[in-house]
């Protein structure tokens, strides 16, 4: 019985498949050399995932995020057309959110084409809040919606600190 998508950190051996996956989702795909650069960078999180559907663990999705101090940015998320609508994109993003939080990030920023309803629905379902817009950001001059996903709550004053009057 399937247990859901399997997510793991990508290795240099995954650069070619990551490039192929990226090409299934974007008009200007990143090549294997670009993927290898991301994979070699210590501040970049690269994940790949497969559906636990008896396919033998064939990689069907990938995610790249970069962390800087206490913030992270989702650089790309791609799922092969045959693997879409099976929870793989959600599993990749949820795993990335957990790993980035563990690494000290408190929020994840991302841009998404305003017409990409599946991605918008996914980001909102994980707590994403729209925080801005970039007009003409994408090829073909499509606008980008900027989202912020909280990874951890800021520390609150629990009253333990005494304030002098």
LODREN-287806 format. One record per residue: residue number from 1; residue in one letter; x, y, z of N, C-alpha, C in turn. Coordinates in pm, whole numbers. Each point is the difference from the previous one (the first is absolute). Example, Ala and Ser with C-alpha at 12.3 -4.5 7.8 and 13.67 -1.06 7.14 Angstrom:
BEGIN
<node k="1" r="A" n_X="1319" n_Y="-569" n_Z="780" ca_X="-89" ca_Y="119" ca_Z="0" c_X="90" c_Y="120" c_Z="0"/>
<node k="2" r="S" n_X="-35" n_Y="105" n_Z="-72" ca_X="82" ca_Y="119" ca_Z="6" c_X="-77" c_Y="109" c_Z="73"/>
//
This chain:
BEGIN
<node k="1" r="X" n_X="84" n_Y="-119" n_Z="0" ca_X="-84" ca_Y="119" ca_Z="0" c_X="88" c_Y="124" c_Z="0"/>
<node k="2" r="X" n_X="-23" n_Y="94" n_Z="-87" ca_X="84" ca_Y="119" ca_Z="-8" c_X="-8" c_Y="83" c_Z="128"/>
<node k="3" r="X" n_X="115" n_Y="59" n_Z="37" ca_X="6" ca_Y="82" ca_Z="121" c_X="17" c_Y="147" c_Z="-27"/>
<node k="4" r="X" n_X="-9" n_Y="42" n_Z="-123" ca_X="16" ca_Y="141" ca_Z="-32" c_X="132" c_Y="26" c_Z="-69"/>
<node k="5" r="X" n_X="21" n_Y="124" n_Z="-42" ca_X="123" ca_Y="35" ca_Z="-71" c_X="125" c_Y="-20" c_Z="86"/>
<node k="6" r="X" n_X="109" n_Y="-35" n_Z="-64" ca_X="129" ca_Y="-17" ca_Z="65" c_X="88" c_Y="119" c_Z="-38"/>
<node k="7" r="X" n_X="46" n_Y="73" n_Z="100" ca_X="81" ca_Y="121" ca_Z="-22" c_X="139" c_Y="-24" c_Z="56"/>
<node k="8" r="X" n_X="101" n_Y="44" n_Z="-74" ca_X="139" ca_Y="-10" ca_Z="48" c_X="80" c_Y="119" c_Z="-51"/>
<node k="9" r="X" n_X="113" n_Y="24" n_Z="66" ca_X="93" ca_Y="103" ca_Z="-49" c_X="60" c_Y="-47" c_Z="-132"/>
<node k="10" r="X" n_X="10" n_Y="91" n_Z="-92" ca_X="59" ca_Y="-32" ca_Z="-130" c_X="152" c_Y="-6" c_Z="13"/>
<node k="11" r="X" n_X="62" n_Y="-76" n_Z="-87" ca_X="146" ca_Y="-9" ca_Z="-7" c_X="43" c_Y="44" c_Z="-141"/>
<node k="12" r="X" n_X="129" n_Y="11" n_Z="-19" ca_X="51" ca_Y="39" ca_Z="-133" c_X="-47" c_Y="-97" c_Z="-108"/>
<node k="13" r="X" n_X="-24" n_Y="-124" n_Z="37" ca_X="-48" ca_Y="-99" ca_Z="-97" c_X="-140" c_Y="33" c_Z="-52"/>
<node k="14" r="X" n_X="-71" n_Y="87" n_Z="71" ca_X="-137" ca_Y="37" ca_Z="-39" c_X="-6" c_Y="122" c_Z="-92"/>
<node k="15" r="X" n_X="111" n_Y="63" n_Z="-29" ca_X="0" ca_Y="125" ca_Z="-78" c_X="-70" c_Y="-17" c_Z="-136"/>
<node k="16" r="X" n_X="25" n_Y="-108" n_Z="-69" ca_X="-59" ca_Y="-20" ca_Z="-132" c_X="-151" c_Y="-19" c_Z="9"/>
<node k="17" r="X" n_X="-46" n_Y="-82" n_Z="94" ca_X="-144" ca_Y="-21" ca_Z="13" c_X="-69" c_Y="128" c_Z="48"/>
<node k="18" r="X" n_X="67" n_Y="77" n_Z="86" ca_X="-58" ca_Y="127" ca_Z="44" c_X="-17" c_Y="95" c_Z="-118"/>
<node k="19" r="X" n_X="99" n_Y="4" n_Z="-88" ca_X="-10" ca_Y="86" ca_Z="-119" c_X="-115" c_Y="-47" c_Z="-89"/>
<node k="20" r="X" n_X="-13" n_Y="-130" n_Z="-17" ca_X="-109" ca_Y="-54" ca_Z="-83" c_X="-137" c_Y="33" c_Z="62"/>
<node k="21" r="X" n_X="-12" n_Y="-12" n_Z="131" ca_X="-125" ca_Y="36" ca_Z="67" c_X="-32" c_Y="148" c_Z="-16"/>
<node k="22" r="X" n_X="103" n_Y="82" n_Z="17" ca_X="-20" ca_Y="146" ca_Z="-14" c_X="-52" c_Y="33" c_Z="-140"/>
<node k="23" r="X" n_X="52" n_Y="-71" n_Z="-99" ca_X="-42" ca_Y="23" ca_Z="-139" c_X="-146" c_Y="-36" c_Z="-24"/>
<node k="24" r="X" n_X="-56" n_Y="-88" n_Z="82" ca_X="-142" ca_Y="-36" ca_Z="-17" c_X="-94" c_Y="108" c_Z="51"/>
<node k="25" r="X" n_X="55" n_Y="96" n_Z="76" ca_X="-86" ca_Y="100" ca_Z="65" c_X="28" c_Y="144" c_Z="-40"/>
<node k="26" r="X" n_X="115" n_Y="27" n_Z="-58" ca_X="37" ca_Y="139" ca_Z="-26" c_X="49" c_Y="20" c_Z="-143"/>
<node k="27" r="X" n_X="-37" n_Y="116" n_Z="-57" ca_X="37" ca_Y="32" ca_Z="-138" c_X="150" c_Y="21" c_Z="-15"/>
<node k="28" r="X" n_X="65" n_Y="51" n_Z="104" ca_X="145" ca_Y="20" ca_Z="-1" c_X="62" c_Y="-87" c_Z="110"/>
<node k="29" r="X" n_X="17" n_Y="-129" n_Z="-31" ca_X="47" ca_Y="-93" ca_Z="103" c_X="148" c_Y="21" c_Z="34"/>
<node k="30" r="X" n_X="35" n_Y="-39" n_Z="121" ca_X="139" ca_Y="1" ca_Z="45" c_X="63" c_Y="-133" c_Z="-40"/>
<node k="31" r="X" n_X="124" n_Y="7" n_Z="-46" ca_X="68" ca_Y="-121" ca_Z="-46" c_X="68" c_Y="-74" c_Z="116"/>
<node k="32" r="X" n_X="58" n_Y="-114" n_Z="-30" ca_X="64" ca_Y="-83" ca_Z="103" c_X="117" c_Y="73" c_Z="67"/>
<node k="33" r="X" n_X="71" n_Y="82" n_Z="-74" ca_X="111" ca_Y="76" ca_Z="59" c_X="-52" c_Y="98" c_Z="105"/>
<node k="34" r="X" n_X="-112" n_Y="66" n_Z="-28" ca_X="-59" ca_Y="91" ca_Z="99" c_X="-45" c_Y="-78" c_Z="123"/>
<node k="35" r="X" n_X="-60" n_Y="-117" n_Z="-23" ca_X="-44" ca_Y="-83" ca_Z="113" c_X="119" c_Y="-42" c_Z="84"/>
<node k="36" r="X" n_X="110" n_Y="-36" n_Z="-65" ca_X="120" ca_Y="-41" ca_Z="73" c_X="54" c_Y="115" c_Z="86"/>
<node k="37" r="X" n_X="-10" n_Y="122" n_Z="-50" ca_X="44" ca_Y="116" ca_Z="80" c_X="-86" c_Y="15" c_Z="125"/>
<node k="38" r="X" n_X="-130" n_Y="-14" n_Z="-16" ca_X="-88" ca_Y="6" ca_Z="118" c_X="34" c_Y="-111" c_Z="98"/>
<node k="39" r="X" n_X="18" n_Y="-120" n_Z="-52" ca_X="29" ca_Y="-115" ca_Z="85" c_X="131" c_Y="15" c_Z="77"/>
<node k="40" r="X" n_X="94" n_Y="72" n_Z="-56" ca_X="131" ca_Y="18" ca_Z="64" c_X="1" c_Y="114" c_Z="101"/>
<node k="41" r="X" n_X="-104" n_Y="80" n_Z="5" ca_X="-4" ca_Y="117" ca_Z="87" c_X="-54" c_Y="-36" c_Z="138"/>
<node k="42" r="X" n_X="74" n_Y="30" n_Z="106" ca_X="-43" ca_Y="-39" ca_Z="135" c_X="-127" c_Y="71" c_Z="50"/>
<node k="43" r="X" n_X="-31" n_Y="117" n_Z="-53" ca_X="-119" ca_Y="72" ca_Z="46" c_X="-125" c_Y="-36" c_Z="-81"/>
<node k="44" r="X" n_X="13" n_Y="-92" n_Z="-94" ca_X="-112" ca_Y="-38" ca_Z="-85" c_X="-49" c_Y="-140" c_Z="38"/>
<node k="45" r="X" n_X="-131" n_Y="-11" n_Z="14" ca_X="-65" ca_Y="-128" ca_Z="29" c_X="-59" c_Y="-52" c_Z="-130"/>
<node k="46" r="X" n_X="41" n_Y="-120" n_Z="-39" ca_X="-52" ca_Y="-64" ca_Z="-122" c_X="-63" c_Y="-132" c_Z="40"/>
<node k="47" r="X" n_X="-126" n_Y="-16" n_Z="-36" ca_X="-73" ca_Y="-122" ca_Z="31" c_X="-54" c_Y="-62" c_Z="-128"/>
<node k="48" r="X" n_X="-10" n_Y="-131" n_Z="-1" ca_X="-69" ca_Y="-72" ca_Z="-106" c_X="-101" c_Y="-92" c_Z="66"/>
<node k="49" r="X" n_X="-103" n_Y="-34" n_Z="-76" ca_X="-103" ca_Y="-86" ca_Z="56" c_X="-57" c_Y="-94" c_Z="-104"/>
<node k="50" r="X" n_X="-51" n_Y="-110" n_Z="51" ca_X="-67" ca_Y="-98" ca_Z="-86" c_X="-130" c_Y="-41" c_Z="67"/>
<node k="51" r="X" n_X="-94" n_Y="-40" n_Z="-83" ca_X="-127" ca_Y="-48" ca_Z="53" c_X="20" c_Y="-145" c_Z="44"/>
<node k="52" r="X" n_X="-56" n_Y="-35" n_Z="114" ca_X="8" ca_Y="-137" ca_Z="49" c_X="-115" c_Y="-78" c_Z="-63"/>
<node k="53" r="X" n_X="14" n_Y="-24" n_Z="-130" ca_X="-110" ca_Y="-60" ca_Z="-76" c_X="40" c_Y="-128" c_Z="-72"/>
<node k="54" r="X" n_X="109" n_Y="-59" n_Z="45" ca_X="47" ca_Y="-120" ca_Z="-66" c_X="85" c_Y="27" c_Z="-122"/>
<node k="55" r="X" n_X="37" n_Y="129" n_Z="-23" ca_X="78" ca_Y="37" ca_Z="-119" c_X="149" c_Y="-27" c_Z="19"/>
<node k="56" r="X" n_X="37" n_Y="-55" n_Z="114" ca_X="141" ca_Y="-27" ca_Z="23" c_X="76" c_Y="122" c_Z="46"/>
<node k="57" r="X" n_X="-71" n_Y="100" n_Z="50" ca_X="67" ca_Y="119" ca_Z="52" c_X="51" c_Y="94" c_Z="-107"/>
<node k="58" r="X" n_X="-59" n_Y="-1" n_Z="-117" ca_X="42" ca_Y="90" ca_Z="-107" c_X="-27" c_Y="144" c_Z="43"/>
<node k="59" r="X" n_X="103" n_Y="84" n_Z="-9" ca_X="-13" ca_Y="140" ca_Z="42" c_X="-98" c_Y="71" c_Z="-92"/>
<node k="60" r="X" n_X="-100" n_Y="64" n_Z="61" ca_X="-102" ca_Y="70" ca_Z="-76" c_X="-16" c_Y="146" c_Z="39"/>
<node k="61" r="X" n_X="78" n_Y="46" n_Z="98" ca_X="-10" ca_Y="139" ca_Z="43" c_X="128" c_Y="48" c_Z="63"/>
<node k="62" r="X" n_X="18" n_Y="132" n_Z="0" ca_X="120" ca_Y="59" ca_Z="58" c_X="-30" c_Y="139" c_Z="54"/>
<node k="63" r="X" n_X="81" n_Y="42" n_Z="96" ca_X="-15" ca_Y="132" ca_Z="63" c_X="138" c_Y="54" c_Z="31"/>
<node k="64" r="X" n_X="17" n_Y="131" n_Z="-19" ca_X="125" ca_Y="67" ca_Z="37" c_X="-39" c_Y="124" c_Z="80"/>
<node k="65" r="X" n_X="62" n_Y="15" n_Z="119" ca_X="-21" ca_Y="117" ca_Z="84" c_X="136" c_Y="47" c_Z="52"/>
<node k="66" r="X" n_X="12" n_Y="130" n_Z="19" ca_X="126" ca_Y="56" ca_Z="49" c_X="-27" c_Y="71" c_Z="132"/>
<node k="67" r="X" n_X="86" n_Y="-26" n_Z="101" ca_X="-14" ca_Y="65" ca_Z="130" c_X="107" c_Y="106" c_Z="16"/>
<node k="68" r="X" n_X="-41" n_Y="114" n_Z="54" ca_X="93" ca_Y="107" ca_Z="36" c_X="-44" c_Y="53" c_Z="136"/>
<node k="69" r="X" n_X="85" n_Y="-18" n_Z="98" ca_X="-31" ca_Y="39" ca_Z="138" c_X="-129" c_Y="-70" c_Z="44"/>
<node k="70" r="X" n_X="-101" n_Y="77" n_Z="41" ca_X="-122" ca_Y="-64" ca_Z="50" c_X="-114" c_Y="-1" c_Z="-102"/>
<node k="71" r="X" n_X="32" n_Y="26" n_Z="-126" ca_X="-100" ca_Y="-7" ca_Z="-107" c_X="44" c_Y="-100" c_Z="-106"/>
<node k="72" r="X" n_X="-98" n_Y="-49" n_Z="-72" ca_X="29" ca_Y="-90" ca_Z="-112" c_X="-87" c_Y="42" c_Z="-118"/>
<node k="73" r="X" n_X="46" n_Y="-36" n_Z="-117" ca_X="-74" ca_Y="30" ca_Z="-123" c_X="-16" c_Y="-128" c_Z="-80"/>
<node k="74" r="X" n_X="-122" n_Y="-29" n_Z="-41" ca_X="-24" ca_Y="-113" ca_Z="-89" c_X="41" c_Y="44" c_Z="-140"/>
<node k="75" r="X" n_X="100" n_Y="-66" n_Z="-55" ca_X="49" ca_Y="37" ca_Z="-133" c_X="-78" c_Y="-71" c_Z="-110"/>
<node k="76" r="X" n_X="-35" n_Y="-126" n_Z="23" ca_X="-79" ca_Y="-73" ca_Z="-98" c_X="-60" c_Y="-125" c_Z="62"/>
<node k="77" r="X" n_X="-112" n_Y="-39" n_Z="-55" ca_X="-71" ca_Y="-122" ca_Z="38" c_X="-60" c_Y="-54" c_Z="-128"/>
<node k="78" r="X" n_X="33" n_Y="-124" n_Z="-35" ca_X="-51" ca_Y="-58" ca_Z="-124" c_X="-41" c_Y="-145" c_Z="24"/>
<node k="79" r="X" n_X="-114" n_Y="-36" n_Z="-55" ca_X="-49" ca_Y="-138" ca_Z="6" c_X="-35" c_Y="-41" c_Z="-143"/>
<node k="80" r="X" n_X="48" n_Y="-116" n_Z="-40" ca_X="-28" ca_Y="-51" ca_Z="-134" c_X="-151" c_Y="-12" c_Z="-21"/>
<node k="81" r="X" n_X="-48" n_Y="31" n_Z="-120" ca_X="-144" ca_Y="-6" ca_Z="-26" c_X="-66" c_Y="-131" c_Z="43"/>
<node k="82" r="X" n_X="65" n_Y="-113" n_Z="-22" ca_X="-59" ca_Y="-130" ca_Z="36" c_X="-11" c_Y="-20" c_Z="151"/>
<node k="83" r="X" n_X="71" n_Y="82" n_Z="78" ca_X="0" ca_Y="-15" ca_Z="147" c_X="-81" c_Y="107" c_Z="71"/>
<node k="84" r="X" n_X="-60" n_Y="90" n_Z="-75" ca_X="-75" ca_Y="109" ca_Z="62" c_X="-130" c_Y="-49" c_Z="61"/>
<node k="85" r="X" n_X="-49" n_Y="77" n_Z="96" ca_X="-127" ca_Y="-25" ca_Z="69" c_X="4" c_Y="-129" c_Z="83"/>
<node k="86" r="X" n_X="122" n_Y="-38" n_Z="43" ca_X="15" ca_Y="-118" ca_Z="84" c_X="65" c_Y="35" c_Z="134"/>
<node k="87" r="X" n_X="17" n_Y="131" n_Z="27" ca_X="56" ca_Y="43" ca_Z="127" c_X="151" c_Y="14" c_Z="3"/>
<node k="88" r="X" n_X="65" n_Y="-20" n_Z="-115" ca_X="146" ca_Y="7" ca_Z="-2" c_X="51" c_Y="143" c_Z="22"/>
<node k="89" r="X" n_X="-61" n_Y="98" n_Z="-66" ca_X="40" ca_Y="139" ca_Z="20" c_X="-19" c_Y="43" c_Z="145"/>
<node k="90" r="X" n_X="-112" n_Y="-36" n_Z="59" ca_X="-28" ca_Y="31" ca_Z="141" c_X="105" c_Y="-65" c_Z="91"/>
<node k="91" r="X" n_X="32" n_Y="-126" n_Z="-27" ca_X="98" ca_Y="-71" ca_Z="83" c_X="138" c_Y="63" c_Z="-12"/>
<node k="92" r="X" n_X="39" n_Y="39" n_Z="-120" ca_X="128" ca_Y="68" ca_Z="-18" c_X="4" c_Y="131" c_Z="78"/>
<node k="93" r="X" n_X="-105" n_Y="81" n_Z="-14" ca_X="-2" ca_Y="129" ca_Z="67" c_X="-8" c_Y="-15" c_Z="152"/>
<node k="94" r="X" n_X="-80" n_Y="-93" n_Z="49" ca_X="-11" ca_Y="-22" ca_Z="145" c_X="135" c_Y="-47" c_Z="57"/>
<node k="95" r="X" n_X="68" n_Y="-88" n_Z="-72" ca_X="132" ca_Y="-47" ca_Z="45" c_X="100" c_Y="115" c_Z="3"/>
<node k="96" r="X" n_X="-2" n_Y="83" n_Z="-104" ca_X="90" ca_Y="114" ca_Z="-5" c_X="-28" c_Y="96" c_Z="115"/>
<node k="97" r="X" n_X="-127" n_Y="24" n_Z="28" ca_X="-36" ca_Y="91" ca_Z="110" c_X="56" c_Y="-53" c_Z="133"/>
<node k="98" r="X" n_X="-13" n_Y="-129" n_Z="24" ca_X="52" ca_Y="-60" ca_Z="123" c_X="151" c_Y="12" c_Z="7"/>
<node k="99" r="X" n_X="69" n_Y="-34" n_Z="-109" ca_X="147" ca_Y="5" ca_Z="-1" c_X="52" c_Y="143" c_Z="15"/>
<node k="100" r="X" n_X="-65" n_Y="94" n_Z="-67" ca_X="43" ca_Y="140" ca_Z="10" c_X="-24" c_Y="54" c_Z="141"/>
<node k="101" r="X" n_X="-109" n_Y="-38" n_Z="61" ca_X="-28" ca_Y="41" ca_Z="138" c_X="108" c_Y="-55" c_Z="92"/>
<node k="102" r="X" n_X="34" n_Y="-127" n_Z="-16" ca_X="104" ca_Y="-62" ca_Z="82" c_X="135" c_Y="68" c_Z="-19"/>
<node k="103" r="X" n_X="21" n_Y="59" n_Z="-118" ca_X="125" ca_Y="70" ca_Z="-30" c_X="-3" c_Y="145" c_Z="49"/>
<node k="104" r="X" n_X="-112" n_Y="44" n_Z="58" ca_X="-7" ca_Y="133" ca_Z="58" c_X="-80" c_Y="103" c_Z="-77"/>
<node k="105" r="X" n_X="-59" n_Y="-38" n_Z="-112" ca_X="-81" ca_Y="96" ca_Z="-75" c_X="-135" c_Y="16" c_Z="68"/>
<node k="106" r="X" n_X="-51" n_Y="123" n_Z="0" ca_X="-131" ca_Y="26" ca_Z="61" c_X="-109" c_Y="24" c_Z="-104"/>
<node k="107" r="X" n_X="41" n_Y="27" n_Z="-125" ca_X="-101" ca_Y="13" ca_Z="-105" c_X="60" c_Y="-36" c_Z="-134"/>
<node k="108" r="X" n_X="-91" n_Y="-42" n_Z="-88" ca_X="36" ca_Y="-39" ca_Z="-136" c_X="-74" c_Y="91" c_Z="-96"/>
<node k="109" r="X" n_X="74" n_Y="66" n_Z="-88" ca_X="-59" ca_Y="89" ca_Z="-100" c_X="1" c_Y="-70" c_Z="-136"/>
<node k="110" r="X" n_X="-98" n_Y="33" n_Z="-81" ca_X="-5" ca_Y="-57" ca_Z="-134" c_X="-82" c_Y="87" c_Z="-92"/>
<node k="111" r="X" n_X="27" n_Y="-14" n_Z="-129" ca_X="-80" ca_Y="66" ca_Z="-103" c_X="-69" c_Y="-108" c_Z="-80"/>
<node k="112" r="X" n_X="-122" n_Y="29" n_Z="-41" ca_X="-76" ca_Y="-94" ca_Z="-80" c_X="-80" c_Y="79" c_Z="-102"/>
<node k="113" r="X" n_X="-8" n_Y="-53" n_Z="-121" ca_X="-79" ca_Y="66" ca_Z="-103" c_X="-145" c_Y="9" c_Z="47"/>
<node k="114" r="X" n_X="-59" n_Y="119" n_Z="-11" ca_X="-134" ca_Y="22" ca_Z="52" c_X="-105" c_Y="-91" c_Z="-62"/>
<node k="115" r="X" n_X="25" n_Y="-54" n_Z="-118" ca_X="-95" ca_Y="-89" ca_Z="-64" c_X="18" c_Y="-147" c_Z="36"/>
<node k="116" r="X" n_X="100" n_Y="-32" n_Z="82" ca_X="28" ca_Y="-138" ca_Z="37" c_X="-88" c_Y="-38" c_Z="120"/>
<node k="117" r="X" n_X="-125" n_Y="-34" n_Z="-27" ca_X="-97" ca_Y="-23" ca_Z="108" c_X="38" c_Y="-119" c_Z="88"/>
<node k="118" r="X" n_X="58" n_Y="-105" n_Z="-57" ca_X="39" ca_Y="-116" ca_Z="81" c_X="107" c_Y="40" c_Z="103"/>
<node k="119" r="X" n_X="99" n_Y="75" n_Z="-43" ca_X="106" ca_Y="43" ca_Z="91" c_X="-55" c_Y="98" c_Z="104"/>
<node k="120" r="X" n_X="-84" n_Y="92" n_Z="-43" ca_X="-59" ca_Y="95" ca_Z="94" c_X="-80" c_Y="-73" c_Z="109"/>
<node k="121" r="X" n_X="-75" n_Y="-100" n_Z="-42" ca_X="-79" ca_Y="-80" ca_Z="95" c_X="93" c_Y="-73" c_Z="97"/>
<node k="122" r="X" n_X="107" n_Y="-57" n_Z="-51" ca_X="96" ca_Y="-72" ca_Z="84" c_X="62" c_Y="94" c_Z="104"/>
<node k="123" r="X" n_X="49" n_Y="115" n_Z="-44" ca_X="67" ca_Y="92" ca_Z="92" c_X="-97" c_Y="51" c_Z="108"/>
<node k="124" r="X" n_X="-121" n_Y="31" n_Z="-41" ca_X="-99" ca_Y="45" ca_Z="98" c_X="-35" c_Y="-110" c_Z="100"/>
<node k="125" r="X" n_X="-9" n_Y="-124" n_Z="-49" ca_X="-36" ca_Y="-111" ca_Z="88" c_X="108" c_Y="-29" c_Z="104"/>
<node k="126" r="X" n_X="122" n_Y="41" n_Z="-27" ca_X="110" ca_Y="-19" ca_Z="95" c_X="24" c_Y="125" c_Z="85"/>
<node k="127" r="X" n_X="-93" n_Y="94" n_Z="-7" ca_X="9" ca_Y="121" ca_Z="83" c_X="63" c_Y="119" c_Z="-68"/>
<node k="128" r="X" n_X="23" n_Y="-8" n_Z="-130" ca_X="62" ca_Y="110" ca_Z="-73" c_X="-90" c_Y="123" c_Z="-3"/>
<node k="129" r="X" n_X="61" n_Y="114" n_Z="20" ca_X="-71" ca_Y="128" ca_Z="-3" c_X="56" c_Y="84" c_Z="-115"/>
<node k="130" r="X" n_X="-88" n_Y="57" n_Z="-84" ca_X="51" ca_Y="90" ca_Z="-105" c_X="56" c_Y="127" c_Z="64"/>
<node k="131" r="X" n_X="121" n_Y="38" n_Z="-41" ca_X="65" ca_Y="119" ca_Z="58" c_X="42" c_Y="102" c_Z="-106"/>
<node k="132" r="X" n_X="-24" n_Y="-29" n_Z="-127" ca_X="38" ca_Y="95" ca_Z="-104" c_X="-23" c_Y="-57" c_Z="-137"/>
<node k="133" r="X" n_X="44" n_Y="79" n_Z="-98" ca_X="-22" ca_Y="-33" ca_Z="-141" c_X="114" c_Y="56" c_Z="-84"/>
<node k="134" r="X" n_X="41" n_Y="-73" n_Z="-101" ca_X="102" ca_Y="49" ca_Z="-94" c_X="-63" c_Y="3" c_Z="-139"/>
<node k="135" r="X" n_X="-37" n_Y="117" n_Z="-49" ca_X="-60" ca_Y="9" ca_Z="-133" c_X="100" c_Y="-41" c_Z="-109"/>
<node k="136" r="X" n_X="-48" n_Y="-78" n_Z="-97" ca_X="82" ca_Y="-39" ca_Z="-115" c_X="121" c_Y="-82" c_Z="34"/>
<node k="137" r="X" n_X="-1" n_Y="-73" n_Z="110" ca_X="117" ca_Y="-74" ca_Z="50" c_X="36" c_Y="-120" c_Z="-88"/>
<node k="138" r="X" n_X="-100" n_Y="-69" n_Z="-53" ca_X="25" ca_Y="-122" ca_Z="-75" c_X="3" c_Y="23" c_Z="-150"/>
<node k="139" r="X" n_X="58" n_Y="-100" n_Z="-68" ca_X="1" ca_Y="-2" ca_Z="-146" c_X="-143" c_Y="20" c_Z="-49"/>
<node k="140" r="X" n_X="-18" n_Y="77" n_Z="-103" ca_X="-135" ca_Y="29" ca_Z="-47" c_X="-65" c_Y="111" c_Z="80"/>
<node k="141" r="X" n_X="78" n_Y="57" n_Z="91" ca_X="-41" ca_Y="117" ca_Z="80" c_X="-107" c_Y="-31" c_Z="105"/>
<node k="142" r="X" n_X="-12" n_Y="-124" n_Z="41" ca_X="-96" ca_Y="-35" ca_Z="105" c_X="48" c_Y="54" c_Z="134"/>
<node k="143" r="X" n_X="-93" n_Y="38" n_Z="84" ca_X="32" ca_Y="52" ca_Z="132" c_X="30" c_Y="-113" c_Z="97"/>
<node k="144" r="X" n_X="81" n_Y="31" n_Z="101" ca_X="30" ca_Y="-96" ca_Z="106" c_X="-64" c_Y="47" c_Z="129"/>
<node k="145" r="X" n_X="-61" n_Y="-93" n_Z="71" ca_X="-47" ca_Y="25" ca_Z="136" c_X="113" c_Y="-43" c_Z="93"/>
<node k="146" r="X" n_X="30" n_Y="83" n_Z="99" ca_X="104" ca_Y="-32" ca_Z="97" c_X="-69" c_Y="-51" c_Z="126"/>
<node k="147" r="X" n_X="44" n_Y="-116" n_Z="48" ca_X="-58" ca_Y="-61" ca_Z="119" c_X="105" c_Y="-15" c_Z="108"/>
<node k="148" r="X" n_X="-46" n_Y="1" n_Z="123" ca_X="84" ca_Y="-28" ca_Z="115" c_X="-65" c_Y="-113" c_Z="79"/>
<node k="149" r="X" n_X="79" n_Y="-101" n_Z="31" ca_X="-47" ca_Y="-111" ca_Z="82" c_X="78" c_Y="2" c_Z="131"/>
<node k="150" r="X" n_X="-70" n_Y="12" n_Z="112" ca_X="65" ca_Y="0" ca_Z="131" c_X="50" c_Y="-140" c_Z="30"/>
<node k="151" r="X" n_X="126" n_Y="-10" n_Z="41" ca_X="58" ca_Y="-129" ca_Z="36" c_X="1" c_Y="-19" c_Z="151"/>
<node k="152" r="X" n_X="6" n_Y="110" n_Z="74" ca_X="-8" ca_Y="-6" ca_Z="146" c_X="-55" c_Y="132" c_Z="50"/>
<node k="153" r="X" n_X="-61" n_Y="-7" n_Z="112" ca_X="-58" ca_Y="119" ca_Z="59" c_X="109" c_Y="79" c_Z="71"/>
<node k="154" r="X" n_X="-4" n_Y="135" n_Z="-9" ca_X="97" ca_Y="78" ca_Z="75" c_X="-21" c_Y="-20" c_Z="149"/>
<node k="155" r="X" n_X="108" n_Y="5" n_Z="75" ca_X="-9" ca_Y="-16" ca_Z="145" c_X="-86" c_Y="112" c_Z="58"/>
<node k="156" r="X" n_X="-92" n_Y="-37" n_Z="86" ca_X="-89" ca_Y="99" ca_Z="62" c_X="49" c_Y="29" c_Z="141"/>
<node k="157" r="X" n_X="-30" n_Y="117" n_Z="46" ca_X="32" ca_Y="38" ca_Z="137" c_X="-101" c_Y="-72" c_Z="89"/>
<node k="158" r="X" n_X="50" n_Y="-94" n_Z="80" ca_X="-88" ca_Y="-78" ca_Z="86" c_X="-21" c_Y="65" c_Z="137"/>
<node k="159" r="X" n_X="47" n_Y="122" n_Z="14" ca_X="-17" ca_Y="72" ca_Z="125" c_X="111" c_Y="-26" c_Z="99"/>
<node k="160" r="X" n_X="95" n_Y="-88" n_Z="-33" ca_X="108" ca_Y="-34" ca_Z="90" c_X="102" c_Y="114" c_Z="13"/>
<node k="161" r="X" n_X="4" n_Y="84" n_Z="-100" ca_X="94" ca_Y="112" ca_Z="5" c_X="-67" c_Y="113" c_Z="76"/>
<node k="162" r="X" n_X="66" n_Y="45" n_Z="105" ca_X="-57" ca_Y="108" ca_Z="79" c_X="46" c_Y="133" c_Z="-56"/>
<node k="163" r="X" n_X="-94" n_Y="87" n_Z="-18" ca_X="30" ca_Y="132" ca_Z="-52" c_X="5" c_Y="99" c_Z="115"/>
<node k="164" r="X" n_X="104" n_Y="81" n_Z="0" ca_X="14" ca_Y="101" ca_Z="105" c_X="-87" c_Y="118" c_Z="-32"/>
<node k="165" r="X" n_X="-65" n_Y="53" n_Z="105" ca_X="-88" ca_Y="115" ca_Z="-18" c_X="73" c_Y="129" c_Z="26"/>
//
